[in-house]
Structure formats: structure tokens, C-alpha cells
Amino acid sequence: MHVLVMEQTKKHKKYERLYSQISELIQKSSNNPTSNISTIIAVLHHKIEYFFWTGFYFLVDGKLQVGPYQGSLACINLVENTGACWTAINQKETIIVSDVEAFPGHIACDSRSRSEIVVPLYNKKNESIGVFDVDSRELNSFDEIDAFWLEKIITLIYHQKS
């Protein structure tokens, strides 16, 4: 149990450092959401070792379509009301999937993906506009610490430089 607490503390501190790094990059340089999205993806994808696919899907004319990402080739359109991404949108909450094979309606864009976390994304008007999606090659990669920090990090997207 003690090892788990140490690992959780280490994970929390790593996210805390990454949040500060991303926030600083955005505040000193960026004036648009696309740059912020790209910065968030690049930092997280390369700094968190279990992130295999890291990116966004956006609602476009009723379709959930891939946006900026890093990792293997993505599905361009996700079948409506199917899989973890649509579940996060429909339930308006972060979805943690410990084993994608056990998730009803899972959409397999890459068969190497084993677990996933999906965070709903809202614009400044609090309208649902898509999701932030991260896949891992390992089972049980994501937990409440990931959910907390990823939810917080994506709020930086709509920070505009003054």
C-alpha cells in the first residue's frame, strides 16, 4: 500500500509541474486556442510515458471528428453515440476506461490501445465542443489523478494572452 501512495504522490507532482509548464508557455506566448491545444498535446504526449495516443475530437456538424493529435493514425469520424468519446459527451463527465475491450461499443482505431481516458471539452460559453482523449498500451493506466489534472489542463485552452 505504501508503494501505491508513493506512486500516486509522484504522479500528482509530475502533473503539477506539467500544468505549470503548459500554463507558462501559453500565458507568455499564445493568443489562440489552436496553439494552446497543440502545446498541451505535445507536452503531455512526450512527458507522460504511458500516453500512447493523445489528442482531441471535435463536434463538427453533429459528427465527432479528429482534431490535433500525436500518436498512431486516428479514426477521422467516430460513430455517433458509440465508444468512450461519445459517452463522455453524452454523460458530460470524464470517462476512465481500464480495459477498452470491456467497454461497450469501444471504437478500435488502433488495436494496441488497452486503456483510455476521455475528458469532455467546453468552450467559453460552456457549450460542449468535443473531447480530449488519451490512450495507453497498458491496462489500468488512468485514475482519478489523471482525470483531475487533465480536466484542469484543458481549461488552459481558452486562456487568451492579454
C-alpha positions in Angstrom: 0.0 0.0 0.0 2.8 2.4 0.8 4.3 2.0 -2.7 1.0 2.9 -4.2 0.8 6.1 -2.1 4.3 7.0 -3.2 3.5 6.4 -6.9 0.3 8.4 -6.6 2.2 11.3 -4.9 4.9 11.1 -7.7 2.2 11.2 -10.4 0.4 14.2 -8.8 3.7 16.1 -8.5 4.5 15.4 -12.2 1.2 16.7 -13.3 1.6 19.7 -11.1 4.9 20.5 -12.8 3.4 19.9 -16.3 0.5 22.1 -15.5 2.8 25.0 -14.5 5.0 24.4 -17.6 2.0 24.4 -20.0 0.4 27.4 -18.3 3.6 29.4 -18.5 4.1 28.6 -22.2 0.5 29.6 -23.0 0.5 32.8 -20.9 3.7 34.2 -22.3 3.2 33.2 -25.9 -0.2 32.2 -27.1 -3.2 34.1 -28.3 -5.3 31.3 -29.8 -6.9 28.1 -28.8 -5.3 26.0 -31.6 -1.8 26.9 -30.4 -2.8 26.1 -26.9 -4.3 22.7 -27.9 -1.1 21.8 -29.8 1.1 22.8 -26.9 -1.0 20.7 -24.4 -0.8 17.7 -26.7 2.9 17.9 -27.3 3.9 18.4 -23.7 1.7 15.7 -22.3 2.4 13.2 -25.1 6.1 13.4 -24.7 6.3 13.9 -20.9 4.0 11.1 -19.7 5.4 7.8 -20.6 2.1 5.8 -20.7 0.4 8.2 -23.2 0.3 6.3 -26.4 -2.2 8.4 -28.3 -3.0 12.0 -27.2 -5.5 14.3 -28.9 -8.8 15.9 -29.4 -12.0 15.1 -31.2 -14.4 18.0 -32.0 -18.1 18.1 -32.7 -18.5 19.3 -36.3 -22.0 19.4 -37.8 -23.1 16.7 -35.4 -20.1 14.5 -36.1 -17.3 13.8 -33.7 -14.1 14.3 -35.8 -10.4 14.1 -35.0 -8.5 17.3 -34.4 -4.9 17.8 -33.5 -3.2 14.7 -32.0 0.1 12.8 -31.6 0.4 9.1 -31.9 -0.7 6.5 -34.4 -3.2 7.2 -37.2 -6.6 8.1 -35.7 -10.2 7.4 -36.8 -11.4 10.5 -38.6 -15.1 10.2 -37.6 -16.3 8.4 -34.5 -19.7 6.6 -34.9 -22.3 8.6 -33.1 -23.3 7.6 -29.6 -20.7 4.8 -29.6 -17.5 4.4 -27.5 -15.9 6.3 -24.7 -15.6 9.7 -26.5 -19.4 9.9 -27.2 -20.1 8.6 -23.7 -18.1 11.4 -22.2 -20.0 14.0 -24.3 -23.4 12.4 -23.6 -22.8 12.0 -19.8 -20.9 15.3 -19.5 -18.2 13.7 -17.4 -14.7 12.3 -17.7 -14.7 8.6 -18.6 -11.9 6.3 -17.3 -11.7 3.0 -19.2 -9.5 0.5 -17.5 -9.8 -2.1 -20.3 -11.0 -0.9 -23.7 -12.0 -4.4 -24.7 -14.6 -4.5 -21.9 -16.1 -1.1 -22.7 -19.4 -1.4 -24.6 -19.1 -0.1 -28.2 -15.4 0.6 -28.0 -14.1 2.0 -31.2 -10.7 0.4 -32.0 -8.7 3.0 -34.0 -5.5 1.2 -33.0 -5.6 -2.4 -31.7 -2.6 -1.6 -29.4 -4.7 0.7 -27.2 -5.6 -1.1 -24.0 -7.0 1.7 -21.7 -8.3 5.2 -22.2 -9.4 8.4 -20.5 -11.7 10.9 -22.2 -12.4 14.4 -20.8 -15.3 16.5 -22.2 -14.3 19.8 -23.7 -16.3 23.0 -23.4 -15.9 26.4 -24.9 -16.0 29.8 -23.0 -19.8 29.7 -23.3 -19.8 26.3 -21.5 -21.0 24.6 -24.7 -19.9 21.0 -25.4 -17.4 21.2 -28.4 -15.6 17.8 -28.2 -13.3 15.7 -26.0 -9.7 15.3 -25.0 -8.8 11.6 -25.5 -5.7 9.8 -24.3 -5.0 6.1 -24.9 -2.4 3.8 -23.3 -0.9 0.5 -24.4 -1.3 -0.8 -20.8 -4.4 -1.8 -18.9 -5.5 0.4 -16.0 -3.2 3.3 -16.9 -5.6 6.1 -15.8 -7.1 7.1 -12.5 -8.7 10.0 -10.6 -5.3 11.8 -10.5 -5.2 11.8 -14.3 -8.8 12.9 -14.5 -8.3 15.8 -12.1 -5.2 17.2 -13.8 -6.3 16.6 -17.4 -9.6 18.4 -16.6 -7.6 21.3 -15.2 -5.0 21.4 -18.0 -7.6 21.6 -20.8 -9.1 24.7 -19.1 -5.9 26.5 -20.3 -7.1 26.1 -23.9 -9.2 29.2 -23.8 -6.8 31.4 -21.9 -6.0 34.3 -24.1 -2.8 36.3 -23.7 -3.6 39.9 -22.6 
